[in-house]
Amino acid sequence: MSSFDERDGASSETSGESAAPVPDTAALLAQDRADARAAGRQAGYEEGLRQGYAAGEQSGREAGFAEGREAGYAEGLETARRQAREEAAQLHLIAQTCAESVAQIEEKMGQALIGLALDIARQVIRTKLDQQPESVVDAVREVLHMQPVTQGTLRLWLHPLDVDLVRQYLNEELQDARWRVLADESVLRGGCRAETPYGEIDGTLQTRWHRVAASLGRDSQWETP
């Protein structure tokens, strides 16, 4: 009997030592929830970090693009303004050069026209003297009336071919003022030279022509044919 009891006791001790404890379900659920929260927090952190980085990168890209565009626009505007100023300066220089060229052309044309007019006038005078030699009378009469009548010596020099013409048309005036008419081949036809107590009067064709040309700004001498 004693051996049966011992075996029974030993069996009981063996059964008590090998039996596992029953797990706590609530604790397991709590741990799972904690682990899930931690995993979700980590995943959310990583996702937020990723999205934040992407958003920051996009924002930085947009800001950089906007800044670059603004800087490029300002630089382009300044370049355009500088080019406009340079082109305006070039146009002003071209306009000034053209104006000076036009002025020079006008001056040259004006001088050319004056020269042409003098040439024509010279030919007209020569033709008139050839066809109407009596035209010398007007020049002589003008000289005779430049000085008042005086008792002094009055001399009038004419070209030899004009002496008779002047005496024919102005004989009375010459006698009243007691002018002495003299021939001088150095005096061209159409002109005269007078001597009075008040001085000499140069009415030669050369001098009268030079005065007319000088009034037009030209230094032109009468040319004998």
C-alpha positions as CSV (number, residue, x, y, z in Angstrom):
1,M,0.0,0.0,0.0
2,S,2.8,2.3,0.8
3,S,4.3,1.9,-2.6
4,F,1.0,2.8,-4.2
5,D,0.8,6.0,-2.2
6,E,4.3,6.9,-3.1
7,R,3.7,6.4,-6.8
8,D,0.5,8.4,-6.5
9,G,2.3,11.2,-4.8
10,A,5.1,11.2,-7.2
11,S,2.6,11.2,-10.1
12,S,0.9,14.2,-8.6
13,E,4.2,16.1,-8.2
14,T,5.1,15.3,-11.8
15,S,1.8,16.5,-13.1
16,G,2.1,19.7,-11.0
17,E,5.5,20.5,-12.4
18,S,4.7,20.0,-16.1
19,A,1.4,22.0,-16.4
20,A,2.0,25.5,-18.3
21,P,0.3,28.7,-17.0
22,V,-2.7,30.1,-19.0
23,P,-1.7,33.4,-21.0
24,D,-3.5,36.7,-20.1
25,T,-5.6,37.7,-23.2
26,A,-6.1,41.3,-22.1
27,A,-2.4,41.8,-21.7
28,L,-1.7,40.4,-25.1
29,L,-4.3,42.6,-26.7
30,A,-2.9,45.7,-25.0
31,Q,0.6,44.8,-26.2
32,D,-0.7,44.3,-29.7
33,R,-2.4,47.7,-29.6
34,A,0.7,49.3,-28.3
35,D,2.8,47.7,-31.0
36,A,0.3,48.7,-33.6
37,R,0.3,52.3,-32.3
38,A,4.0,52.4,-32.4
39,A,4.2,51.0,-35.9
40,G,1.5,53.4,-37.0
41,R,3.3,56.3,-35.4
42,Q,6.5,55.3,-37.1
43,A,4.8,54.8,-40.4
44,G,3.0,58.1,-40.1
45,Y,6.2,59.9,-39.1
46,E,8.0,58.4,-42.2
47,E,5.0,59.3,-44.5
48,G,4.9,62.8,-43.1
49,L,8.6,63.2,-43.4
50,R,8.4,62.0,-47.0
51,Q,5.5,64.3,-47.9
52,G,7.1,67.2,-46.1
53,Y,10.3,66.7,-47.9
54,A,8.4,66.4,-51.2
55,A,6.4,69.5,-50.4
56,G,9.5,71.4,-49.4
57,E,11.3,70.4,-52.5
58,Q,8.3,71.5,-54.7
59,S,8.0,74.7,-52.8
60,G,11.7,75.4,-53.0
61,R,11.6,74.5,-56.7
62,E,8.7,76.9,-57.3
63,A,10.3,79.6,-55.2
64,G,13.6,79.2,-57.1
65,F,11.8,79.3,-60.4
66,A,9.9,82.4,-59.4
67,E,13.0,84.1,-58.2
68,G,14.9,83.1,-61.3
69,R,12.1,84.3,-63.5
70,E,12.0,87.6,-61.7
71,A,15.7,88.0,-61.9
72,G,15.7,87.0,-65.6
73,Y,12.9,89.5,-66.3
74,A,14.7,92.3,-64.6
75,E,18.0,91.5,-66.4
76,G,16.2,91.2,-69.7
77,L,14.4,94.5,-69.1
78,E,17.6,96.3,-68.2
79,T,19.3,94.8,-71.3
80,A,16.4,96.0,-73.5
81,R,16.6,99.5,-72.0
82,R,20.4,99.6,-72.5
83,Q,20.0,98.5,-76.1
84,A,17.2,101.0,-76.6
85,R,19.4,103.8,-75.3
86,E,22.3,102.7,-77.5
87,E,20.0,102.6,-80.5
88,A,18.5,106.0,-79.7
89,A,22.0,107.4,-79.4
90,Q,23.0,105.9,-82.8
91,L,19.8,107.2,-84.4
92,H,20.5,110.7,-83.0
93,L,24.0,110.5,-84.4
94,I,22.7,109.4,-87.8
95,A,20.1,112.2,-87.8
96,Q,22.7,114.7,-86.8
97,T,25.1,113.5,-89.5
98,C,22.3,113.6,-92.1
99,A,21.4,117.1,-91.0
100,E,25.0,118.3,-91.3
101,S,25.2,116.6,-94.7
102,V,22.0,118.2,-95.9
103,A,23.3,121.6,-94.6
104,Q,26.5,121.1,-96.5
105,I,24.7,120.0,-99.6
106,E,22.3,123.1,-99.3
107,E,25.3,125.3,-98.8
108,K,27.1,123.8,-101.8
109,M,24.0,124.1,-103.9
110,G,23.5,127.6,-102.8
111,Q,27.0,128.6,-103.7
112,A,26.7,126.8,-107.0
113,L,23.5,128.7,-107.7
114,I,25.1,132.0,-106.8
115,G,28.0,131.1,-109.1
116,L,25.6,130.2,-111.8
117,A,23.7,133.5,-111.3
118,L,26.9,135.5,-111.5
119,D,28.0,133.7,-114.7
120,I,24.6,134.4,-116.2
121,A,24.7,138.0,-115.1
122,R,28.2,138.4,-116.5
123,Q,27.1,137.1,-119.9
124,V,24.0,139.4,-119.8
125,I,26.1,142.4,-119.1
126,R,28.5,141.6,-121.9
127,T,25.7,141.1,-124.3
128,K,24.1,144.3,-123.3
129,L,27.3,146.3,-123.6
130,D,27.8,144.8,-127.0
131,Q,24.3,145.3,-128.3
132,Q,23.5,148.5,-126.3
133,P,26.8,150.3,-125.6
134,E,24.8,153.4,-124.6
135,S,24.0,151.6,-121.4
136,V,27.2,153.2,-120.0
137,V,25.2,156.4,-119.8
138,D,23.3,155.2,-116.7
139,A,26.5,154.4,-114.9
140,V,28.1,157.7,-115.8
141,R,25.0,159.7,-114.8
142,E,25.0,157.9,-111.4
143,V,28.6,159.0,-110.9
144,L,28.0,162.6,-112.0
145,H,25.3,163.0,-109.3
146,M,27.3,161.5,-106.4
147,Q,29.0,164.8,-105.7
148,P,27.5,168.3,-105.5
149,V,28.4,170.9,-108.1
150,T,31.7,172.5,-107.3
151,Q,34.1,175.0,-108.8
152,G,37.0,172.6,-108.5
153,T,38.5,170.3,-111.1
154,L,36.2,167.5,-112.3
155,R,37.6,164.8,-114.5
156,L,35.9,161.8,-116.0
157,W,37.7,158.9,-117.5
158,L,36.0,156.6,-120.0
159,H,36.9,153.9,-122.4
160,P,37.8,155.6,-125.7
161,L,34.8,154.0,-127.4
162,D,32.4,155.3,-124.8
163,V,33.6,159.0,-124.8
164,D,31.5,160.0,-127.8
165,L,28.4,158.1,-126.5
166,V,28.6,159.8,-123.1
167,R,29.1,163.3,-124.7
168,Q,26.1,162.6,-127.0
169,Y,23.7,161.7,-124.2
170,L,25.1,163.8,-121.2
171,N,26.6,166.8,-123.0
172,E,24.5,169.3,-121.2
173,E,25.1,167.8,-117.7
174,L,28.9,167.6,-118.4
175,Q,29.0,171.3,-119.5
176,D,26.9,172.6,-116.6
177,A,29.3,171.0,-114.0
178,R,32.3,171.6,-116.2
179,W,33.4,168.0,-116.4
180,R,36.4,167.2,-118.4
181,V,36.0,163.9,-120.3
182,L,39.2,161.9,-120.8
183,A,39.9,158.6,-122.6
184,D,41.5,155.8,-120.7
185,E,42.0,152.3,-122.3
186,S,42.4,150.8,-118.8
187,V,38.8,151.5,-118.1
188,L,36.6,148.8,-119.6
189,R,33.6,149.6,-121.7
190,G,30.5,150.2,-119.5
191,G,32.4,151.8,-116.6
192,C,34.0,155.0,-115.7
193,R,36.3,156.7,-113.1
194,A,35.9,160.2,-111.8
195,E,38.1,162.6,-109.9
196,T,36.6,165.5,-107.8
197,P,37.9,167.8,-105.1
198,Y,36.3,165.4,-102.6
199,G,38.1,162.4,-103.9
200,E,37.9,159.7,-106.6
201,I,34.9,157.7,-107.5
202,D,35.4,154.2,-108.9
203,G,32.6,153.4,-111.2
204,T,34.5,150.9,-113.3
205,L,32.9,147.7,-114.3
206,Q,35.4,145.6,-112.4
207,T,34.6,147.4,-109.1
208,R,30.9,147.4,-109.5
209,W,30.9,143.7,-110.4
210,H,33.1,142.9,-107.3
211,R,30.7,144.8,-105.1
212,V,27.7,142.8,-106.4
213,A,29.5,139.5,-106.0
214,A,30.6,140.4,-102.5
215,S,27.0,141.2,-101.5
216,L,26.3,137.6,-102.4
217,G,29.2,136.3,-100.4
218,R,31.5,135.6,-103.3
219,D,34.9,137.0,-104.2
220,S,34.4,137.2,-107.9
221,Q,36.4,139.3,-110.3
222,W,35.2,140.6,-113.6
223,E,36.7,138.5,-116.4
224,T,37.5,140.2,-119.7
225,P,36.6,138.1,-122.7
